[in-house]
């Protein structure tokens, strides 16, 4: 009622276009001084949430216009009424978009505030669900198909996963809690904008391919439900139109979930983790029963005589204990030593939260891979000629409908954080793009990749090559923040010595030299020599660490790289996306 009375009391002077007196409060705050008066202030609407008040605001505007028309004694022209209607429509759409952006704010180029930090349970659910993925049910059978023995799997996978947990705790956790920035923004501050754009493109495509493999895994479950043929172990390209349609639907649904943001991803992981582990235990019991476990043939008998027999399936390479150790350590190389999980652990309250990665490594990788091997052995026992590692038909054979549900949940829960991370990589290339927009783009790329069975049937090689390509950047970021300062060399070179424009135009040439030489040395060794792709990352990591430290010191000694404090004209600030300066 007060709004209507105020609307009637507006003078002609107030109606004329002039600077809004409320503009000191907010540049977007509408006021009655504009040619088309508004009746609610934007700050009040924003505080209550974008979904509240919009219908009431529209009704107030309409009622106020009708009341003012009758009291002032003049009818508005059709043109003016149409103009006001269009203005109201644009205002409503802008308000909704702003509300969506505020709810999915991912702090892409600023520190995570303290009130958004999360504790152990959020990350335990996230790690456990992310690493109890649909791809685990495609990786597990490969240890059987490639002739690993029982001792190779039990001991080798335990040691390799332990090394991975230690990498998260002592390499990623301290740096993530120190900086509280995304991995891509940390790398940009260290290496410069130009180099990180190349890295972000590679990382976005690699993560999209990994997410596509998870879409394919979920698709095999729906394919079993609708009696659609799943890809064989040797298939690399699509061979069934109906299967392609299924994985497209899976990809689109998962993309929408990932676009909502980290909070929804964490909540989804927490909810699904108990269901996943209950299902995996059920599949384990069913597999052992079908393999004939008894008093005469116990668990070790099943492992050594029926599952991990050492026989290699035609077309596969032989696996030993060293393969099991280094693959289980390096299959997530881009996440821990490659520092990509800075984007997730920046929300952790303390570095100790990184110990929750053990939930993913042992409850996920270790246990799920062995259970998947049991399930694959059941398939070979039923039909020795059926060597496909498609998780859907295997789970249907062992667990029926409930087994298919577990495969779907495993694929979706893991694809969510992967797409989220890939979206941040793309968003760092185009800072004006919102994180939810870049996540949708990456999700579409992953959906295209899911149509090709190559990413699932060769997932071990794909993960190993991905680690070789991107791990040098993570090694350099860690060395830059914790090792170079011990030699008196300033950390975050591009941030320290670029103009204060948040573009980091200075390129860290030792980083360029390190990355190029690391790939020149590692990739030929992985492809053309007996040093297989599973062991090549050891050389990549060692080379990157050594060359980056030596090159940085050499560049400083030669005067090719600035060293020391910035001058007073280049303050240690950067502009956040909202345009406000903040200290780091």
N, C-alpha and C positions, 0 to 999 in steps of 0.2 A: 504494500500500500504506500509506504514511504517512497519507493522508487517511482510509482506513478505520479505522486504529488510533485516530486522533484522534477520529473520530466515536464510537467505542465508549466513549472515555474522558470524554465530556461528562457533567458532573454535572447534577443536577436544578436547581441554582441557575442554571447556565448556560443551561438550556433555557427558563427563564422569560423573558417579554418584558422587555427592558431596552435602554438605549442601547448601541448597538454600539460597542465600544472602538475599532474601526477607522474610525469615522465622522470622526475627525480627518483621515484621509487622503483620504476621498472620501465625499460624502453618499450616493453610490449604491453604496458598497462593501458587499456582503453578507458576513455573518459567521456563525459558529456560534451566536451569541447570540440570533438570531431564533428565533421559534417553529418555522419551517420552515428548518432549517439548509441553507446552500449550501456548495459544496465548492471553488469557484474564486472568487478575488477579481476584481471588475470591472476595476480598473485594469490587472491583468495581462492580462486578456482584451482590453481596449481597445488596449493597446500592440501586441498581435500581430495586430490586425485582426479585424473582426467575423465574418469567415467561418471563422476558425481556432478550433478548440477546442470548438465548440458540440456536435458529436456526442460527443466524448470527455467533455465535462462532463456530458451527460445520462447516459452510461453510468456514470460515477463515482457520480453521485447514486443511480441505481438499485441498483448493486452495493453501495454503502455502506448503503443502507436495508435491503437484504435481509440483509447481514452483521450489522448491529446488531440486527435483529429476532431472528435466531437466537441471538446471544450473550446478549442481554438476557432472552431467554426469554418474550417477549410478542409476540403478533401484532397488527399495527396494525388498527384498525377500518377499515371500508370508507369511512366519511366522512372520516377523517384521510388515508387514501391518496388519495382523490379530491381533497382539498384540496391535498395536496402536488403532485399531478400538474398541477392547474390553475396553482399558483404557479410551477412549473417552466416551463409553457408560456408564461405571461405574461412571465417573465424572459427567455426565449429570444427572444420577439417584440420586447421592448423593446431587447434587445441588438442585434438585427438592424437595427431602425430607427435606433438611435444610430450604428451603423456606417455605414449609408447616408448619414446626415447628415454624418458626419465626412469621408467620401470625396468628397462633392459640395459641401463648404463653399466658398462663393463670396465670403466677407468682405463681406457686404452692407452692414454698418454699422460697419466698422472698416477701418483701413489694411491694405493688402496687405503681408505680411511680406517681408523681403528675400530669404528663401530660396525664395519663389514667383515671383520676377521672371523674365522670359523675354527672350531676345535677338532678334537680327535675323531669324533663320531662322523662328522661330515666327510672327512677325508678317508676314513676307514671304509665307509660305504662307497665312496667314489672310486678308490683304488680297487677295492674288492670286486665291484661290479664291472669296472672298466677292463680289468684283466681277467675277469671270468667272461670272456667274450665269445661270440660265435666263432671267431677265428681259432679259439683254443680247440674247438671240436674239429677243426680242419688241420691244425698243427699236430695234435696228439697222434692221429693215425699215421702221420708221416714217419714217426720214430719206429713204428712197426714195419711200415713198408720199406724203410731204408735199412733194416737189419740191425738195429741196436739191440744189445742184450739187456737182460734185466738189471745187471749190476751197472751197466752204462747209464741206464735211465735213472735208477734210484739214487745213485751217488752223484752222477754228473749233473743232473737237474737240480739237486739240492745245493751243490756248491755254486753253480752258476746263478741261481736265484738269490743266494746269499750275497754274492758280489753285487748284484743289481740293487738290493736293499741298501747296502753300504754306500753305493754310488748316490742314491737319492738322499740319504741322510747327511752325508758329509760333503757332497758336491753341490747339490741343488738346494737343500734346505737352508744352509747359512746364507747363500747369495739371495735367495728369494725373500727371506725375512729382512735382509739388509736393505734391499732396493725397493721391494714391493711394487715392481713394474713388470709389464709383460716381457716375455722373452725377446720379442721382436724390437721393443723399444729399448731394452738394455743393449741389444746388439747394435742398434742404430747409434746409440750414444757412444759406443766403443769403437765401431768400425766405420761409421759414416753412412750417409743416406744411400749413396750409389751402390755400395757393396751389399747392403742389407736388402735393397730391392731385389737383387738377384737371388739372395738367400730366401727371401719371403716367397718368391715365385716358386722356387724348387720345393720349399717346405709345404706350401699350399697344395701343390700337385701331388706330393708324396702322401700327405695326410688324406687328401681326397681319394687317392687310390686305396689306402688302407681302409677308410670308411666304406668305400665301394665293395671291398672284400667282405665286410660285415653285412652290408645289404644283401650280397649274394648268399651268405650263410642263412640269413633270415628267409630269403627267398626260397631256399631249398626246403625249408620246413613247410611253407605254404604250397610248394610244388608237390610235396608228399600228400598234403591234405586234398588237393584238387587232382591228384593222379597225373601230374605233369612231369615229364622226364627231366631229371636234373643233369647237369654237365658231368662228363666222365673225367677221370684223373688226367687224361691226355688232352682234353679240350682246352683251347686257348681263345676261341672266338665264339660268339653266340650261335647256337644251332637250333633254338626253339623259340618261336615268337611268343608263346604263352608264358614261358619262363621269363623272358625279357619284360613282359607286362607286369608280372608279379614283383620283380625286383624294383621296377620303377615306382610302384605304389609304396613298397617298403621304404624306399629312399625318400620319397616326398614326406611321408609321415614322420620319419626320424628327423628330417631337416627342420620341420616346424618345431619339434620339441627342443632341438639344440638352439634354435634362434631365440628362444625366450631368455636365455642367459644362464650364468653359472649357478645361481641359486636353485633354479628349477632342475638343472642337471644334477646337482648334489642331492636334492630331495628325491629325485627319481632313482638315483643310485641307492640311497638309504632304504627306500621302500622295496626295491627289487632284490637287494642282496640276500635277505633271508629266503626268498622264494627260489632264487638261483641255487643256493647251496642245498636247500632241501631237495630240489630236483636232481642235482648232481649226485647226491648221496643215494637217491632212489635209483638213478641210472647205474650207479656203481654196484649196488646190491643185485639189481636185475641182471647185469652183465655177468657177475660172478656166478649167479645161479645158472644162467644159460651156458656158461663155460664148464659147468660141472664141478664146482668146488665141493669138497667133501672132506671127511676125516682122512681118507687115503691120499687125497691130493689137496693140500692146503693152499694158502695164498701164494707162497713162494713157488710152489709147483705150477700154479696157474700162470704166474708172471713169466717164469723161465721156459715152460714147456708148451704153453698155449698162446701166449701173447707176444713176448719179446724173444722170439726163437732165434734171431740172428739171420733169418732168411730174407734176402733182398727181393722185392718185387721187380719185375722186369721194367727197365727204363729208369730206375732210381739209383742213387749213389749210396755207398756204404757209409753208415754212421758208427762212430766209436765214442768212447767216453769224452775225449777232447771236443768232439763236435757238440755233444750234449752240454758240456760246460760253457763253451764260448757262445753257442747259439742262445742258451737261456739267459746269459749275461747281456748279450748284445742285441737281442731281438727288440729291446726297447731302448737302444743306444741313443736314438735321437731325443728321447724323453729325459734321460738322466744325465749322462755325460754330455750329450748334445744340448742340455739346458732348456729344452722346449717346455718342460714342466715348471719353469719359472712362472708361466702364465697362470698355473693353477695354485702352486704352493705360495704365491704372493698373498693369498688369502689366509695362510696358516698363522696361528698366533705365535708359535715358536718353531725353531728348526726341528725340534723333537717330533713334531707332527709328521715329519717325513718317514718316521719308523712305521707309520701305517701302511706304507708301500708293501710291507711284509704280508699284509692281508691279500694284496693282489698277486704277489709272487708265489706264495705257498698255498693259500686257499684257492687261488685262481690258477696260475700257471702250473704249479707242481701237481696239485691234486687233479685239476681238470684235464691236463694232458694225459695223465695216467689213466683216468676214467675213460677218456676218449679212445685211448689205445685198447682198453677192454672192449669197448663197443665195436671198434673196427675188427677186433679178433672174432667177435660174434658173427659179424657179417661174413668174414672169410670162412668161418666154420660152416655157415649155412650155404655159402656159394663161393668156392675158392676162386672162381673166375671174376667175381665182382670186386674189383679193386678201387672203385670210386671212393673218394674221401668226402663226398657231399654229406654234410652233417644231418640234413633233414631225413633222408631215407634210413640212415643208420639209427638215428634217435627213434624213428617210427618203428623200426624192427625191434628195438630193445624196450622202449618205454611207451609205445603207442601214442595216443593223443597228448598225454602229459609230457612226454619227451619232446614232442614238437613245440609245445608251449615254452618249454625251457630254452630251446634253440632260438625261438623268436625273441624272448626276453633278453637272452645273452647278446644277440646281435644288436638290438636297439639300445640297451643300456651302455654298451661300449662305444657305439658309433656317436652317441651324443657328445661326450667330451672331446672326441677326436675332431668332429666337425667344428665344435666350438673353438678349439685351438687353431684349426686351419682358417677359420673365419677371422681370427685375430691377425694372422699372417697377411691375409689379403687386405684387411682394414689398415694395416700399417703401411701398405703400399699407397693406398688412397686414404689419407687421414680424414678427409671430409666425409667418408662413408661411415655410417653407423655399423657397430659390430653385428647387429641382427641382420642388417642388409648383406654384409659380406658373408655371414654364415649361410644365408640362403643361397648365395651364388656358389659357394663351395659345396653345399649339399647337392646342388644340381650337377656339378662336375662329378661328385662321388656317385650319383645315380647313373650317370653315363658309364663310369668305370665299372659299376656293378654288373653291367650287361655283359662284361667280358670275363669268363671264368679264369683267365690267366692270373688275376690278382689273388684268387683263392688257391688254385692248384700249385702256384709257385710262391706262396706267401712267405716261406722261409727265406728264399733268395731275395725276394722283394724287400723284406725288412732288413736284411743284411746290407744290401746295396744302399738303402736309404740311410742307414747309420754311417756308412763310409762317406756319403755325399755331404751330410749336414753336421757331423760330429766336430769337425775342425772349428766351426764357429763357436760352439759351446765351450770347447777347450780354451779358446782365446778369451772369451768373456770371463771365465773363471780365473785364468792366469792374470788377466788385466786388473781384476779387482783384488786379488789376494797375493799375487806373486810379484808383479812389477813394482808395486809400491815399496817392497823390501829393497829394491835396487834404486830407489829414489826416482822412479819414473812415474809421472802422473797417470792415474787411471782415467778411463773414459776420455780418450784423446779427442775424439770428434766433438764431444760435448764441451770439453774444456777450452778448445781452441777454435771453435767455429763462432761465427757471429751469432749474437743472441736473437735468432729468428726461428728457433725450433726446427730448423731444416738440416742442421749438422752437415754442412757442405764440405767440411774437411774430411778427406778420405784417409783412413789409417792404412798407409802403404805396407807396413809389416804384416798386417792382417791379410791384405790382398796377396802378398808373396807367400804367406803361410798356406792359405787355402788352395791356391793354384798348385803349388809344389806337392802338397799332401795328396791331391787327387791324381797328379801325374805319377806319383810313386805308388799309390795304393790300388787304383783301378786296374792297371795292367797286371799287378801281382795277383789280384783276385780273379782275373779272367783268363790269363794266359800262362800261369805258372801253377805248380802243385800247391802253393799257398792259396787255399780256397777262400771263397767269400766269407766263410765263417770265422777265419782267423785274421783276415786282412785288417779289420778295425784296430787290432793291437798296434800295428805299424802306423795306421792313420793317427791314432791318439798320441803315440809317443813322438812321432815326427812333428805334429802340430804344436805340441807343448815346447819341444826343443827349439824349433825354428822361430816361433813367435817371440820367445824370450831373447834369443840371440839377435834376431833381426831388430827388435825394439831397441836393445842396447846399442846396436851398431848404428841405427839411424840417428839416435841421440848423439852419439860420439861424432858422427859426421856432420851434425848440424842440420840434417834433413828432416828432423822432427822436433817441434818445440818441446821444451821441458821446463817445468816450473809453474808457479802460480800465474793465473790470468791477471791481466791488468785491471785497473778499477773500472775501465769503461766497458768491460765484458763481465757483468755480474752473473753469479751462479743461479740464474733463474731460467725458467722456460714458460712458455704460454700453454696453458691447457686448452682443450678444444673449446671451452666456453669463453676463451679470450682473457681469462683472469690469470695473472702471474702467481706462481707458487714456488716456494723454495724446495729444493731437494738436497 
